[in-house]
Amino acid sequence: MPKSNKYTAFEMMVVAASREIKDGELVFAGIGLPVLATTLAQKTHAPNAAILFEAGGLKRGSCITLPLTVDDFGTFS
């Protein structure tokens, strides 16, 4: 009988990407998977990682709410 996964392929990609981010790194990211991966890294093992968004916003520290666009107000802090 095939083993049932309790996670999706998308969730696995987010986790795998987050593991590549080191504490203190600057991550250039768009919206979606890259932001999720960076936020996961910030909350688990890389609290000092920062996100540089496509529109120029720089976010140090994890997002309180995930931005909907690259120029969302929350991406500029």
CYANA upper distance limits for C-alpha pairs under 8 A (distance plus 0.5 A):
  7 TYR  CA     11 GLU  CA      6.69
  7 TYR  CA     12 MET  CA      7.42
  8 THR  CA     12 MET  CA      6.83
  9 ALA  CA     13 MET  CA      6.74
 10 PHE  CA     14 VAL  CA      6.84
 11 GLU  CA     15 VAL  CA      6.83
 12 MET  CA     16 ALA  CA      6.58
 13 MET  CA     17 ALA  CA      6.49
 13 MET  CA     33 LEU  CA      8.46
 14 VAL  CA     18 SER  CA      6.57
 14 VAL  CA     33 LEU  CA      6.57
 14 VAL  CA     34 PRO  CA      8.02
 14 VAL  CA     36 LEU  CA      7.03
 14 VAL  CA     37 ALA  CA      5.35
 15 VAL  CA     19 ARG  CA      6.85
 15 VAL  CA     37 ALA  CA      6.92
 15 VAL  CA     40 LEU  CA      8.07
 16 ALA  CA     20 GLU  CA      7.44
 17 ALA  CA     21 ILE  CA      7.66
 17 ALA  CA     34 PRO  CA      8.16
 17 ALA  CA     37 ALA  CA      6.22
 17 ALA  CA     38 THR  CA      8.46
 18 SER  CA     37 ALA  CA      4.93
 18 SER  CA     38 THR  CA      6.25
 18 SER  CA     40 LEU  CA      6.68
 18 SER  CA     41 ALA  CA      5.44
 19 ARG  CA     41 ALA  CA      7.26
 21 ILE  CA     25 GLU  CA      7.39
 21 ILE  CA     27 VAL  CA      8.33
 21 ILE  CA     38 THR  CA      7.59
 21 ILE  CA     41 ALA  CA      6.99
 21 ILE  CA     46 ALA  CA      7.57
 21 ILE  CA     49 ALA  CA      8.09
 22 LYS  CA     41 ALA  CA      8.46
 22 LYS  CA     45 HIS  CA      8.24
 22 LYS  CA     46 ALA  CA      6.23
 22 LYS  CA     49 ALA  CA      7.48
 23 ASP  CA     42 GLN  CA      8.32
 23 ASP  CA     45 HIS  CA      7.39
 23 ASP  CA     46 ALA  CA      4.38
 23 ASP  CA     47 PRO  CA      6.74
 23 ASP  CA     48 ASN  CA      5.82
 23 ASP  CA     49 ALA  CA      5.69
 24 GLY  CA     46 ALA  CA      7.35
 24 GLY  CA     47 PRO  CA      8.11
 24 GLY  CA     48 ASN  CA      5.13
 24 GLY  CA     49 ALA  CA      4.95
 24 GLY  CA     50 ALA  CA      7.59
 25 GLU  CA     48 ASN  CA      7.84
 25 GLU  CA     49 ALA  CA      5.33
 25 GLU  CA     50 ALA  CA      6.92
 26 LEU  CA     49 ALA  CA      6.35
 26 LEU  CA     50 ALA  CA      5.37
 26 LEU  CA     51 ILE  CA      6.36
 26 LEU  CA     52 LEU  CA      7.32
 27 VAL  CA     38 THR  CA      7.97
 27 VAL  CA     49 ALA  CA      7.75
 27 VAL  CA     50 ALA  CA      6.59
 27 VAL  CA     51 ILE  CA      5.35
 27 VAL  CA     52 LEU  CA      6.45
 28 PHE  CA     51 ILE  CA      6.44
 28 PHE  CA     52 LEU  CA      5.23
 28 PHE  CA     53 PHE  CA      6.46
 28 PHE  CA     54 GLU  CA      7.74
 29 ALA  CA     34 PRO  CA      5.96
 29 ALA  CA     35 VAL  CA      6.80
 29 ALA  CA     51 ILE  CA      6.96
 29 ALA  CA     52 LEU  CA      6.67
 29 ALA  CA     53 PHE  CA      5.78
 29 ALA  CA     54 GLU  CA      7.09
 30 GLY  CA     34 PRO  CA      6.69
 30 GLY  CA     35 VAL  CA      7.22
 30 GLY  CA     53 PHE  CA      6.36
 30 GLY  CA     54 GLU  CA      6.39
 30 GLY  CA     70 VAL  CA      6.88
 31 ILE  CA     35 VAL  CA      6.27
 31 ILE  CA     67 PRO  CA      7.74
 31 ILE  CA     68 LEU  CA      7.50
 31 ILE  CA     69 THR  CA      6.78
 31 ILE  CA     70 VAL  CA      6.68
 32 GLY  CA     36 LEU  CA      6.82
 33 LEU  CA     37 ALA  CA      6.49
 34 PRO  CA     38 THR  CA      6.62
 35 VAL  CA     39 THR  CA      6.49
 35 VAL  CA     51 ILE  CA      8.28
 35 VAL  CA     66 LEU  CA      8.18
 36 LEU  CA     40 LEU  CA      6.57
 36 LEU  CA     66 LEU  CA      8.41
 37 ALA  CA     41 ALA  CA      6.68
 38 THR  CA     42 GLN  CA      6.63
 38 THR  CA     49 ALA  CA      8.10
 38 THR  CA     51 ILE  CA      7.79
 39 THR  CA     43 LYS  CA      6.72
 39 THR  CA     62 SER  CA      5.98
 39 THR  CA     63 CYS  CA      7.31
 40 LEU  CA     44 THR  CA      6.59
 41 ALA  CA     45 HIS  CA      6.01
 41 ALA  CA     46 ALA  CA      5.70
 41 ALA  CA     47 PRO  CA      7.66
 41 ALA  CA     49 ALA  CA      8.32
 42 GLN  CA     46 ALA  CA      4.98
 42 GLN  CA     47 PRO  CA      4.60
 42 GLN  CA     48 ASN  CA      7.25
 42 GLN  CA     49 ALA  CA      6.67
 42 GLN  CA     61 GLY  CA      7.47
 42 GLN  CA     62 SER  CA      6.46
 43 LYS  CA     47 PRO  CA      6.59
 43 LYS  CA     62 SER  CA      7.56
 47 PRO  CA     61 GLY  CA      7.05
 47 PRO  CA     62 SER  CA      8.09
 48 ASN  CA     60 ARG  CA      7.61
 48 ASN  CA     61 GLY  CA      6.95
 49 ALA  CA     60 ARG  CA      7.40
 49 ALA  CA     61 GLY  CA      7.51
 50 ALA  CA     58 LEU  CA      7.55
 50 ALA  CA     59 LYS  CA      6.12
 50 ALA  CA     60 ARG  CA      5.05
 50 ALA  CA     61 GLY  CA      6.86
 51 ILE  CA     58 LEU  CA      6.23
 51 ILE  CA     59 LYS  CA      5.61
 51 ILE  CA     60 ARG  CA      7.09
 52 LEU  CA     56 GLY  CA      6.90
 52 LEU  CA     57 GLY  CA      6.31
 52 LEU  CA     58 LEU  CA      5.07
 52 LEU  CA     59 LYS  CA      6.99
 53 PHE  CA     57 GLY  CA      5.65
 53 PHE  CA     58 LEU  CA      6.83
 53 PHE  CA     70 VAL  CA      6.38
 53 PHE  CA     71 ASP  CA      8.35
 53 PHE  CA     75 THR  CA      7.51
 54 GLU  CA     70 VAL  CA      6.43
 54 GLU  CA     71 ASP  CA      8.46
 55 ALA  CA     70 VAL  CA      6.09
 55 ALA  CA     71 ASP  CA      6.05
 56 GLY  CA     71 ASP  CA      8.36
 57 GLY  CA     70 VAL  CA      8.24
 57 GLY  CA     71 ASP  CA      7.57
 57 GLY  CA     75 THR  CA      5.58
 57 GLY  CA     76 PHE  CA      4.99
 57 GLY  CA     77 SER  CA      7.82
 58 LEU  CA     75 THR  CA      6.78
 58 LEU  CA     76 PHE  CA      6.13
 58 LEU  CA     77 SER  CA      6.87
 59 LYS  CA     63 CYS  CA      8.12
 59 LYS  CA     75 THR  CA      6.20
 59 LYS  CA     76 PHE  CA      6.66
 59 LYS  CA     77 SER  CA      6.05
 60 ARG  CA     77 SER  CA      7.73
 63 CYS  CA     67 PRO  CA      8.34
 63 CYS  CA     74 GLY  CA      7.87
 65 THR  CA     74 GLY  CA      8.27
 67 PRO  CA     72 ASP  CA      6.21
 67 PRO  CA     73 PHE  CA      8.44
 67 PRO  CA     74 GLY  CA      6.78
 67 PRO  CA     75 THR  CA      7.26
 68 LEU  CA     72 ASP  CA      6.86
 70 VAL  CA     75 THR  CA      7.51
 71 ASP  CA     75 THR  CA      7.02
 71 ASP  CA     76 PHE  CA      8.41
 72 ASP  CA     76 PHE  CA      8.17
